């Protein structure tokens, strides 16, 4: 009997292209919620949100390529991450509309996957991601310098879900691509036809300058004014890195509000 029938959590590896992804699926008949991680994070960061929401939902989490328990790959692109969402849903037999809950990198993934699959999405909950990024050669060099400085720290933070099994250069290049895509995502949010609820931090992020993140979050204001499907569900006191640990109830409330709508 499958876990979808007896509500037993399934964990295992799902083969995708040249890699394999580590997936956790609680099963059951509840509303499917798919969690999309931060750029180098693993699924463990969602434990408090899953606990806050409880058993009435079908929680689907997975480690992206080279993150957590998933295998390495020759392709760490944003497009590959979008394909991985499709692969996980297909492998777990999820046909009905899902709620996407994405933190940081995962938030941007959520906007773009929903934009491509509006009929398969009930709504998107975005945790401290916004359509802004460091772009151009100056931005790219700033990102490369940051990860070069962190190159000896990355292997030490990996066991805590804070880095991938990538080189410092690969970390930097995925971040550069993310910044370019995030900055170009205003139009994606402006045409969103499904609810997109934001839970925003107020503090800064690793590598950001003082108050830079808060200034950048303001890019949402004209989008919210133009599209009633885009709203701020909550603004919480924690910073970008600690938001899932310190303010998980606000994320859970945004998921519940999406279901209620």
C-alpha positions in Angstrom: 0.0 0.0 0.0 1.4 3.4 -0.9 1.9 6.2 1.6 -0.8 8.2 -0.2 -3.4 5.7 1.1 -2.1 5.1 4.6 -0.5 8.5 5.4 2.9 7.0 6.1 5.8 9.2 5.3 7.9 8.1 2.3 11.6 9.0 2.1 13.9 8.0 -0.7 15.9 8.9 -3.8 14.3 9.9 -7.1 16.4 9.7 -10.2 16.5 12.8 -12.4 18.7 13.2 -15.4 22.3 12.7 -14.3 21.5 12.9 -10.5 19.2 11.7 -7.8 17.2 13.8 -5.3 16.4 13.0 -1.7 12.7 13.4 -1.2 10.4 13.3 1.9 6.6 13.0 1.2 4.2 12.6 4.1 1.5 11.4 1.8 -2.2 11.5 2.7 -5.1 13.2 1.1 -4.4 16.7 2.4 -3.5 19.7 0.3 -0.1 19.1 -1.2 2.5 21.7 -0.1 5.8 21.7 -1.9 8.7 23.3 -0.2 11.5 24.9 -2.2 14.8 25.5 -0.4 17.2 28.4 -0.2 20.0 28.4 -2.7 22.4 26.1 -0.8 20.0 24.8 1.9 18.4 21.4 2.4 14.9 20.4 3.4 15.7 20.3 7.2 15.1 24.1 7.3 11.3 23.5 6.9 10.8 21.3 9.9 9.2 24.0 12.1 6.9 25.1 9.3 5.8 21.5 8.7 5.2 21.1 12.4 3.2 24.3 12.7 0.9 23.2 9.8 0.5 19.7 11.1 -1.0 16.5 9.7 -3.8 18.1 7.6 -1.4 18.7 4.7 0.7 16.6 2.4 4.2 17.9 2.9 6.7 17.3 0.1 10.3 18.4 0.6 13.4 17.6 -1.3 17.1 18.4 -1.4 18.1 20.1 -4.7 21.1 18.9 -6.7 24.3 18.7 -4.5 22.4 19.9 -1.5 21.7 17.7 1.6 21.5 14.0 0.7 21.0 14.6 -3.0 23.6 13.7 -5.6 25.9 16.0 -7.5 25.2 16.9 -11.1 26.7 18.5 -14.2 23.9 21.1 -14.2 23.1 23.5 -11.4 21.1 25.9 -13.4 17.9 27.6 -12.5 16.2 25.7 -15.4 17.4 22.4 -14.0 15.8 23.3 -10.6 12.5 24.0 -12.4 12.7 20.6 -14.1 13.4 19.0 -10.7 10.0 20.2 -9.4 8.3 18.5 -12.3 10.3 15.3 -11.7 9.5 15.1 -8.0 5.7 15.7 -8.6 5.6 13.2 -11.3 7.5 10.6 -9.3 5.2 11.1 -6.3 2.0 11.0 -8.4 0.9 14.5 -7.5 -1.7 15.7 -10.1 -3.8 18.2 -8.2 -3.0 21.8 -7.5 -0.2 22.4 -5.1 0.9 25.2 -2.8 4.5 26.2 -3.4 6.4 27.5 -0.4 9.8 28.9 -1.3 12.5 30.6 0.7 15.0 32.9 -1.0 16.1 31.0 -4.1 13.1 28.8 -3.7 10.8 31.7 -3.7 12.0 32.8 -7.1 11.6 29.2 -8.3 8.1 29.3 -7.1 7.1 32.4 -9.1 8.5 30.9 -12.3 7.1 27.4 -11.9 3.7 28.9 -11.2 4.0 31.2 -14.2 4.6 28.1 -16.4 2.0 25.9 -14.7 -0.9 28.2 -13.4 -3.4 25.4 -13.6 -1.4 23.2 -11.2 -0.9 25.9 -8.5 -3.3 26.9 -5.8 -0.9 29.6 -4.6 2.6 30.6 -3.8 4.0 31.6 -0.4 7.3 33.4 -0.8 9.6 33.7 2.2 11.9 36.7 2.0 12.6 36.7 -1.7 11.9 39.7 -4.0 12.4 40.7 -7.6 15.7 42.4 -7.1 19.3 41.3 -7.6 22.9 42.3 -8.1 23.3 42.5 -11.8 26.0 43.3 -14.4 29.7 42.7 -14.1 30.0 44.8 -10.9 27.4 42.7 -9.2 28.9 39.4 -10.4 32.3 40.4 -9.1 30.9 41.3 -5.7 29.3 37.8 -5.5 32.5 36.1 -6.7 34.6 37.9 -4.1 32.2 37.0 -1.3 32.3 33.3 -2.1 36.0 33.3 -2.6 36.4 34.7 0.9 34.0 31.9 2.2 35.7 29.1 0.3 37.2 27.5 3.4 34.1 28.0 5.5 31.7 26.3 3.0 32.7 22.7 3.8 32.3 23.4 7.5 28.7 24.8 7.1 27.6 22.0 4.7 26.5 19.6 7.5 24.1 22.3 8.8 22.3 22.7 5.4 24.0 26.1 4.7 26.2 25.1 1.7 26.1 22.7 -1.2 28.6 20.1 -2.4 29.9 22.6 -4.9 33.1 24.5 -5.2 33.1 28.2 -4.2 33.1 29.1 -7.8 30.0 27.0 -8.5 28.3 28.5 -5.5 29.1 32.0 -6.9 27.9 31.2 -10.4 24.5 29.8 -9.2 24.1 33.0 -7.1 25.0 35.3 -10.0 22.4 33.5 -12.2 19.8 33.8 -9.4 20.4 37.6 -9.1 19.9 38.1 -12.8 16.7 36.1 -12.9 15.3 37.6 -9.7 15.9 41.1 -11.1 14.1 40.2 -14.3 11.1 38.7 -12.5 9.0 41.8 -12.0 6.9 41.0 -15.1 6.3 37.4 -13.8 4.8 38.8 -10.6 2.8 41.5 -12.4 1.0 38.9 -14.4 0.5 36.4 -11.6 -3.0 34.9 -11.7 -2.6 32.8 -8.5 -2.2 34.3 -5.0 1.4 35.1 -4.2 1.8 35.8 -0.5 5.0 37.3 0.9 6.4 36.7 4.4 9.3 39.2 4.6 12.1 39.6 7.1 13.4 43.1 8.2 17.0 42.3 8.8 20.0 42.0 6.5 21.5 38.9 4.8 25.0 37.5 4.7 27.1 39.7 2.4 24.6 42.5 2.3 25.4 46.0 3.4 23.5 47.8 6.2 19.8 48.2 5.4 20.4 47.1 1.8 17.9 44.2 2.0 15.2 46.4 3.5 15.6 48.9 0.7 15.5 46.2 -1.9 12.3 44.7 -0.5 10.6 47.9 -1.4 10.6 46.9 -5.1 7.5 44.9 -4.2 5.4 48.0 -3.5 4.4 49.0 -7.1 3.8 45.3 -8.0 1.4 44.9 -5.1 -0.3 48.1 -6.1 -0.8 46.8 -9.6 -1.7 43.2 -9.0 -4.2 42.3 -6.3 -3.0 38.6 -6.4 0.3 39.7 -4.9 0.2 40.6 -1.2 2.4 40.8 1.9 1.1 38.3 4.4 3.4 39.3 7.2 6.6 41.3 7.9 8.6 39.7 10.7 11.5 40.9 12.9 14.0 38.2 12.0 16.6 38.4 9.3 16.9 36.6 6.0 18.9 33.6 7.4 16.8 33.1 10.6 13.3 33.6 9.3 12.3 30.0 9.0 13.6 29.2 12.5 12.3 32.2 14.3 9.1 33.1 12.4 7.8 29.8 11.1 4.2 30.5 12.4 3.9 33.4 10.0 4.8 31.1 7.1 2.3 28.6 8.2 -0.4 31.3 8.5 0.3 32.3 4.9 -0.2 28.7 3.7 -3.5 28.5 5.6 -4.7 31.8 4.1 -3.9 30.5 0.7 -6.0 27.4 1.3 -8.8 29.4 2.8 -9.0 31.6 -0.3 
